């Protein structure tokens, strides 16, 4: 039997953003022109980059960073939303998620410039207050001011927010089922055409090659992973990951190999994955259980990787994904398989 026009066609779109690639996978009945969707998706992530990049000197975030303490700065609505969420998760995590570590990120060479020993020493010596105590936000008029000097960095949440913008853009085109992502941060909309959830790999924390550790099946949920195996700096005989300890203004000394978080939005998953990396498996696990987060800590022990799950999804107890809420249905497949893709895209 020939393919009928009502059968859905598969569309896989992608483009550049934030030094990596965005991707979108969805199905639509023919005839369908994907070019307007591709242009809108690209515009959505371009807007995020223009507002929140620390690599673009003229971004709205860099304009805020350049403003002196005490001066009110008007920012775009979406940047205000991300700042508000960043401060909320910062408070909820006891300061573990802190966007005020931009000086340390730059000093250690994880920003646009190379590492600088003098800046490292300055970041170590700088008095550090949680950024939610430093920033004052006026939401109605979208104004922000700093009561003391601070360099903001949104790398722990901007990609997640970009994924949410991709999902929002698909919905604006009436596409209620799809999978979008930026550099491994993913969000699933609805179900696949066959009625099954979207499958996404939790990556094995391996610096040498990309391979799946386990497989997630997601419906109307987002996933993000923070790890020590993609971006690092070697200091003597020690390898330090890019995740900063907000208390020290320096890379974490003994972080988990990775933390994966599933949440309703990718911005939340992204920020909480960073926060739990900072807190570590003991303190982070306790907080995740108290807040009903679905999280998977992967810990390196004697040459192997040991999982520490938190929440119903990962087999660690009750979570927000439990209780029959069909708008947030996810599961962890029992076993990974060699050669599994890192995502459906």
Protein Blocks (a to p, Z undefined) as FASTA:
>chain_A
ZZdfkbccdddddddeehiacdddddddddddfklmmmmmmmmmmmmmmmmpckbmkbmk
lmmmmpcghiacdddfklmmmmmmmmmmmmmnnomaccklmmmmmmnopambdcdfklmm
mmmmpccddfklmpccdfknopacdfbdcdddfklmmmmmmmmmmmmmmmmnopabdcdd
eehiacdehjafkopacddddddddfkbccdfbdcddehiadddddfklbccdehjaccd
fbdcfklopacfbdcfbdcdddfbfklmmmmmmmmmmnommlmmmmmmmnopacddddde
ehiacdddedjklonaccfkgghiaklccdddfbdcehiafbfZZ
